[in-house]
Amino acid sequence: MKHYFSAGLMCLSFGGSAQSLDLVISGEPVTLPLDTPIILDDQPATLNDLRYHRDGLHARWHANAAMEGLATPIFSYTLIGLVTQSSPLAVLGQPLTITADTNLLGVGPSLTLPLGTPVVVSGLVDANGSVLASLVERRGALPPRFLLTGPVTAIGAPASLVQVGAQWVDLAGLAVADCVAAAPQVGEFLEIRATGTASLPPGATLGGVTDARCVDLVPVGTPAATGFLEGLVTEVTSATQFLMGDLTINILPETTFALGSIEDLDPGVGVILHGSYVDATHFDAADIEFVYQVVRFEGPVAPAAVLPGTQITVLGIPVRWSAQVRDRDDILAQGLTQSRQVQVRGYVDRQNRAFATLVRDRGNPDASDVAVRGPVQAITPPRVTIQGLQVDTTGATFADEFGAPLTAEQFFAGVQVGQMVDASAAVYNAAQQSLLAGAIVWIDAPAVRRPRATTGTAPADITAGTARQYAFIEPMYANDFE
């Protein structure tokens, strides 16, 4: 595939002046001169031009810059086109997850837009064809060019018809660049540009394609190049490896985790990596940081607690559908006909709203064997509150995340609001919205990102992630929804 990066492409400076721009890429502070050449929505520009665009664009360094002796940052959208589904919101057939951290422009509190509304989107692309959106902006006029980024999910007849996510595209007469074979294959990711059309009904085929190429979800690199990469997990292949697109991530004995643990690595889950490239397609992760704070819930779920395609309530905790959810038993998609024990894994956004990334059936309902894991909201010994659920630790056993036993006194002397706690082997009291926990594990890590300065490493040679805090423009609506 394309996009081979080499070590030493860019040395970022920190600080700022009247001639420079401070911005943040996936939590990493970056300062660059305003006259830095960049590629902005596939067009040459300077960093000064970026200030007139909305926060949330995807950033990465230009692959071909090594041949020019200069690293050119790329700032790009993921989708440019029309709304093809209103609920859940989809653009060019790609469903969107919108959280309180998504920058919303011209999108009201209902989060619904009429079919055919022009929209631009930036975000992280999932292997299931969805996008975890960092920016959703309604446009008043039809964009002259559409942009579709997503995985090939099917090949039609004739073979020039390909399905990208849920959107069929006609590539007749067009050579697709940078793919492994002469034509794109199922599982490869495409970036497609097409002439804008005023009408694209659901199920219609997108034509007028002017450019199509296979792309990498995260940059590949060269040996010893350091990387700072954000993306969604594509596949977990073993206890020590997972994929992000075509890049194999190695989990080492010394790899550290933030906002989650190794057990939370599932397809569709967002992570930020620090580390270095072993070769072009293998990356040793020094730090794995989850994009959002992860949570887990398991308990009895009645049919009435599932709103198909919208929400599932476990232990009284509402968990929203996300476009990245792996719903192994179609519980969230189709609902339940009888009560079942259900496990939900997910994350919480800035407003503490829970979203599902994994839902599965765990057998017959059992209120005497439930579990909850999440950041602590309140501490009133012998109780802690997690996602509004009162967890009574009376009589429980205590341990740290490494299995070392603790006393109740040690636990309550150390635990703080925002730290992760796992309560299992618990009995659920639905009337009181409480758990009586049998085992408490204190995960001794604040639920906040670690400042990069504490890692003691230099800025990465290869960077890819979500860019923020660069825009001059104030949004009409920003993170305002129910």
C-alpha positions in Angstrom: 0.0 0.0 0.0 1.0 3.7 -0.2 2.2 6.1 2.4 5.6 5.0 3.6 7.0 7.3 6.2 10.7 7.7 7.1 12.3 8.5 10.4 13.4 12.1 11.1 10.9 13.8 8.9 9.9 16.5 11.3 11.1 18.0 14.5 8.3 19.8 16.3 8.9 22.8 18.4 7.0 23.7 21.6 5.9 27.1 22.8 4.4 29.8 20.6 4.7 33.3 19.2 2.8 35.7 17.0 4.2 33.9 14.0 3.3 30.4 15.1 0.2 28.4 15.8 -0.3 26.2 18.9 -2.6 23.2 18.3 -3.2 19.8 19.8 -3.0 16.5 18.0 -4.5 13.6 19.9 -3.7 15.3 23.2 -0.1 16.2 22.0 0.7 19.9 22.1 2.4 21.1 18.8 3.6 24.5 17.8 4.5 25.2 14.1 5.2 28.4 12.1 2.1 29.9 10.5 3.8 29.8 7.1 4.4 26.0 7.3 3.2 24.4 4.0 0.4 22.0 4.6 -2.1 20.0 2.5 -5.6 21.0 3.5 -8.5 19.0 2.1 -6.2 17.8 -0.7 -5.1 21.3 -1.6 -1.8 23.1 -1.0 -2.1 25.7 1.8 -0.3 27.1 4.8 -0.9 26.5 8.5 -2.4 30.0 8.7 -5.2 28.8 6.5 -6.0 26.0 9.0 -7.2 28.6 11.5 -10.2 29.3 9.4 -11.4 25.7 9.5 -13.2 24.0 12.3 -11.5 22.0 15.0 -11.5 18.2 14.6 -9.7 17.6 11.3 -7.5 14.6 11.0 -3.8 15.3 10.8 -0.9 13.3 9.5 2.5 14.0 8.0 2.9 13.8 4.2 4.4 10.6 3.0 6.1 11.9 0.0 7.7 14.8 1.8 10.9 12.8 2.4 11.7 13.1 -1.3 11.3 16.9 -1.1 13.4 17.2 2.1 10.4 18.8 3.9 7.7 17.2 6.0 4.3 18.5 4.9 1.4 18.0 7.4 -1.9 16.8 5.9 -5.2 18.0 7.4 -8.1 16.2 6.0 -11.8 15.4 6.2 -13.1 11.8 6.2 -16.4 12.3 4.4 -17.8 15.1 2.3 -21.2 14.5 0.9 -24.9 14.1 1.6 -26.8 12.6 4.6 -28.0 9.2 3.4 -29.6 8.1 6.6 -31.1 10.2 9.4 -31.3 7.8 12.4 -28.6 6.9 13.1 -27.0 9.7 11.1 -25.0 8.4 8.1 -23.1 10.3 5.4 -22.5 8.6 2.1 -23.6 5.4 3.7 -21.2 5.5 6.6 -22.9 5.6 10.1 -21.5 8.1 12.6 -20.9 8.0 16.3 -21.4 11.5 17.8 -20.4 12.1 21.4 -20.1 15.1 23.6 -16.5 15.5 22.3 -17.7 15.8 18.7 -17.5 19.3 17.3 -20.9 20.0 15.9 -21.5 22.9 13.5 -25.0 23.6 12.2 -26.3 20.5 13.8 -29.0 21.0 16.5 -29.6 19.1 19.7 -31.8 16.5 18.0 -28.8 15.3 16.0 -31.1 14.6 13.0 -30.6 16.0 9.6 -32.9 15.6 6.5 -31.8 13.2 3.8 -29.7 15.0 1.2 -28.3 17.6 3.6 -24.7 18.6 2.6 -22.3 17.6 5.5 -18.5 17.3 6.0 -17.2 14.9 8.6 -13.8 14.1 10.1 -13.1 11.2 12.4 -11.6 7.7 12.9 -12.6 5.1 10.3 -13.7 1.7 11.6 -13.3 -1.7 9.8 -17.1 -2.0 9.8 -17.5 1.1 7.7 -18.5 3.5 10.5 -16.8 6.7 11.7 -16.1 7.9 15.3 -16.7 11.5 14.5 -14.5 14.3 15.8 -16.2 17.0 13.5 -19.6 17.1 11.9 -20.4 20.3 10.0 -23.5 21.1 8.0 -22.8 23.0 4.8 -25.2 25.4 3.2 -24.2 24.7 -0.3 -23.6 21.5 -2.2 -19.9 20.6 -2.1 -18.4 20.5 -5.6 -16.5 17.3 -4.7 -17.5 14.4 -2.5 -15.1 12.4 -0.4 -15.7 8.9 0.8 -13.3 7.0 3.0 -14.0 3.5 4.2 -13.4 -0.2 3.8 -14.4 -2.3 0.8 -17.1 -4.6 2.1 -18.2 -6.2 -1.1 -17.4 -6.5 -4.8 -20.4 -6.4 -7.2 -21.2 -7.5 -10.7 -19.6 -6.1 -12.7 -16.4 -5.9 -10.6 -16.2 -2.2 -11.2 -19.0 -1.9 -8.6 -17.6 -1.9 -5.1 -19.3 -1.4 -1.8 -17.5 1.0 0.6 -19.0 0.6 4.0 -22.7 0.6 3.1 -22.3 2.8 0.0 -22.1 1.3 -3.5 -19.6 3.1 -5.8 -19.2 2.8 -9.6 -15.5 2.7 -10.5 -16.0 1.9 -14.2 -13.1 3.1 -16.4 -11.1 4.3 -13.4 -7.7 2.9 -12.3 -7.6 2.5 -8.6 -4.1 3.5 -7.2 -2.0 2.0 -4.5 -3.8 -1.3 -3.9 -2.1 -4.6 -3.5 -3.7 -6.0 -6.7 -4.9 -4.3 -9.9 -8.4 -3.8 -8.3 -9.4 -3.2 -4.7 -10.2 -6.2 -2.6 -12.6 -6.7 0.3 -11.0 -5.5 3.5 -8.8 -2.8 1.8 -9.6 0.8 2.6 -10.4 3.3 -0.1 -10.3 7.1 -0.4 -12.7 8.1 -3.2 -13.3 11.6 -4.7 -16.3 12.2 -6.9 -18.2 15.1 -8.5 -20.8 16.4 -6.1 -24.4 15.4 -6.9 -27.5 17.1 -5.6 -29.3 13.8 -5.0 -28.1 10.5 -3.6 -31.1 8.5 -2.3 -30.4 5.6 0.2 -29.3 2.6 -1.8 -28.2 4.7 -4.8 -24.8 4.1 -6.4 -22.3 6.9 -6.3 -20.9 7.7 -9.7 -18.8 10.5 -11.2 -15.7 9.2 -9.4 -12.6 11.2 -10.4 -10.0 9.6 -8.1 -9.8 6.4 -6.1 -6.9 4.9 -4.1 -6.2 2.4 -1.4 -5.0 4.1 1.8 -3.7 3.1 5.2 -5.8 3.9 8.3 -2.6 4.8 10.2 0.8 5.4 8.6 3.3 2.7 8.0 6.9 3.5 8.6 10.6 2.5 8.6 12.7 0.8 11.2 13.4 2.9 14.3 11.1 5.7 13.3 9.1 6.8 16.4 5.3 7.1 16.1 2.4 8.9 17.8 -0.7 7.4 16.2 -4.4 7.5 16.8 -6.9 5.1 15.3 -9.5 2.3 15.9 -8.5 -1.3 16.6 -9.2 -3.4 13.5 -8.6 -6.8 14.9 -7.1 -8.4 18.0 -5.0 -11.3 16.6 -3.4 -12.6 19.8 -2.7 -11.7 23.4 0.4 -9.7 22.3 -0.7 -8.2 19.0 -3.5 -6.3 17.4 -4.1 -4.6 14.0 -4.8 -1.0 13.2 -5.5 -1.2 9.4 -2.4 -2.9 8.0 -0.2 -2.0 10.9 0.5 -4.8 13.4 0.9 -3.4 17.0 3.2 -5.4 19.3 2.2 -5.4 23.0 5.5 -5.8 25.0 5.9 -6.8 28.6 6.9 -3.2 29.4 3.9 -1.7 27.5 1.9 0.6 29.7 -1.8 1.4 29.4 -3.9 4.5 30.2 -7.7 4.9 30.5 -8.1 1.1 30.1 -6.2 -2.2 30.1 -5.1 -4.9 27.7 -8.5 -6.6 28.2 -10.3 -3.6 26.7 -8.7 -4.0 23.3 -11.6 -4.9 21.0 -12.3 -4.1 17.4 -13.7 -0.6 17.0 -12.1 0.7 20.2 -10.1 3.9 19.8 -6.5 4.0 21.0 -3.5 6.4 20.9 -0.1 4.8 20.6 3.4 5.9 21.5 6.3 3.7 20.3 8.6 2.9 17.4 8.5 1.0 14.1 10.1 -2.4 13.9 9.7 -2.3 10.1 7.2 -0.8 7.7 4.2 -2.7 9.1 5.1 -3.6 12.7 5.1 -1.2 15.6 6.3 -1.7 19.1 3.9 0.1 21.5 5.5 1.7 24.5 2.3 3.3 25.7 -1.3 2.5 24.7 -3.8 5.1 25.7 -7.5 4.7 25.1 -9.2 7.6 23.3 -12.0 7.5 25.9 -12.2 6.1 29.5 -13.4 2.5 29.2 -16.2 1.0 31.2 -17.7 -2.5 31.6 -21.1 -3.7 33.0 -22.6 -7.1 33.4 -26.0 -8.0 34.8 -29.6 -9.1 34.1 -31.3 -7.3 31.3 -35.0 -7.5 30.6 -36.6 -7.0 27.2 -37.9 -3.6 28.2 -34.3 -2.4 29.0 -33.3 -2.6 25.3 -34.3 0.0 22.8 -33.0 -1.6 19.5 -30.5 0.5 17.7 -30.6 3.1 20.4 -29.7 2.1 23.9 -29.4 -0.8 26.4 -29.7 -0.3 30.2 -27.6 -2.6 32.4 -27.7 -2.3 36.3 -29.8 0.8 35.8 -27.0 2.4 33.7 -28.1 3.6 30.2 -25.5 2.7 27.5 -25.9 4.2 24.1 -25.5 2.5 20.7 -22.4 3.4 18.9 -21.7 2.8 15.2 -18.6 0.9 16.2 -20.4 -1.6 18.5 -19.8 -5.3 18.0 -23.2 -6.7 18.9 -22.3 -10.4 18.8 -25.8 -11.7 19.6 -27.8 -8.9 18.0 -29.1 -7.9 21.4 -28.8 -4.1 20.8 -29.8 -4.5 17.2 -32.9 -6.6 17.6 -33.8 -6.5 21.4 -34.5 -9.4 23.7 -37.5 -11.7 23.9 -36.7 -12.8 27.5 -34.4 -11.6 30.3 -30.7 -12.5 29.8 -27.4 -11.9 31.5 -25.7 -9.3 29.3 -22.1 -8.0 29.3 -21.5 -4.5 27.8 -18.1 -3.0 27.2 -17.8 0.6 26.2 -16.6 4.1 27.2 -17.7 7.3 28.7 -17.4 10.7 26.9 -16.7 14.1 28.4 -20.3 14.4 29.8 -20.0 10.9 31.3 -22.4 9.4 28.8 -21.7 5.7 28.2 -21.4 4.2 24.7 -21.3 0.5 23.8 -18.4 -1.1 21.8 -19.2 -4.7 22.7 -22.5 -6.4 23.7 -22.8 -10.1 24.3 -25.1 -12.7 25.9 -23.7 -14.3 29.0 -26.4 -16.8 29.8 -29.4 -16.9 32.2 -30.0 -13.7 34.3 -28.3 -13.8 37.7 -28.6 -10.8 39.9 -26.3 -12.5 42.4 -23.3 -12.4 40.1 -22.9 -9.0 38.5 -20.0 -6.7 37.8 -19.3 -3.0 37.1 -16.0 -1.3 36.1 -15.6 2.5 35.7 -14.3 5.7 37.1 -15.3 6.6 40.7 -17.7 9.5 40.9 -18.0 9.7 44.7 -16.6 8.1 47.8 -18.5 7.7 51.1 -17.0 4.7 52.9 -17.9 1.9 52.7 -19.4 2.9 49.4 -18.2 4.2 46.1 -20.3 5.5 43.2 -19.7 4.3 39.6 -21.9 5.6 36.8 -24.5 6.6 39.4 -24.5 3.1 40.9 -23.9 2.8 44.6 -21.3 0.0 45.3 -21.3 -1.2 48.9 -18.0 -2.8 49.7 -19.0 -4.2 53.1 -17.5 -7.6 53.5 -15.7 -7.4 50.1 -12.1 -8.5 49.4 -9.8 -5.8 48.1 -6.8 -6.0 45.7 -4.8 -3.7 43.5 -4.6 -4.2 39.7 -1.7 -6.6 40.1 -3.5 -8.9 42.4 -1.8 -7.8 45.7 -4.3 -7.9 48.6 -5.4 -4.7 50.3 -7.4 -3.9 53.4 -10.5 -1.8 53.3 -8.7 0.9 55.1 -5.9 0.9 52.6 -8.3 1.1 49.7 -10.3 4.0 51.1 -7.2 5.9 52.2 -5.9 5.8 48.6 -8.8 5.7 46.2 -9.7 9.0 44.6 -12.5 10.3 42.4 -11.7 9.6 38.8 -9.7 6.5 39.4 -10.9 3.2 38.0 -12.5 0.5 40.3 -13.8 -2.9 39.3 -16.5 -4.4 41.5 -17.4 -8.1 40.7 -19.0 -11.1 42.3 -21.6 -8.6 43.4 -25.4 -8.8 44.2 -27.6 -6.2 42.5 -30.5 -4.6 44.3 -32.6 -3.0 41.5 -34.9 -1.2 43.9 -32.1 0.6 45.6 -29.9 0.9 42.5 -27.0 -0.5 44.4 -24.5 -3.4 44.4 -23.1 -5.4 47.3 -19.7 -6.3 46.0 -17.8 -9.5 46.7 -14.5 -8.4 45.2 -13.0 -4.9 44.6 -10.0 -4.2 42.4 -8.5 -0.7 42.7 -6.9 0.2 39.4 -4.4 2.7 40.7 -4.4 5.1 37.7 -6.2 8.4 37.4 -8.7 8.5 34.6 -6.9 11.3 32.8 -4.3 11.3 30.0 -0.7 11.5 30.9 1.1 14.7 29.7 3.5 13.7 27.0 6.3 15.4 29.0 6.2 12.7 31.6 7.1 10.0 29.2 10.6 11.5 28.7 10.5 10.9 24.9 11.1 13.2 22.0 8.3 14.2 19.6 7.4 11.4 17.2 8.8 11.3 13.7 5.5 10.0 12.4 2.2 11.5 13.6 -1.4 10.8 12.9 -4.5 11.8 14.9 -7.2 14.3 15.6 -6.2 18.0 15.5 -7.9 20.5 17.8 -7.5 24.0 19.3 -6.5 25.7 16.1 -9.8 27.3 14.9 -10.7 31.0 15.0 -14.3 30.2 14.2 -16.9 29.9 17.0 -19.5 27.2 16.3 -23.2 27.8 16.2 -23.8 24.6 18.2 -21.0 22.8 20.0 -21.5 19.6 22.0 -25.1 20.6 22.8 -27.3 17.6 22.8 -29.4 15.3 24.9 
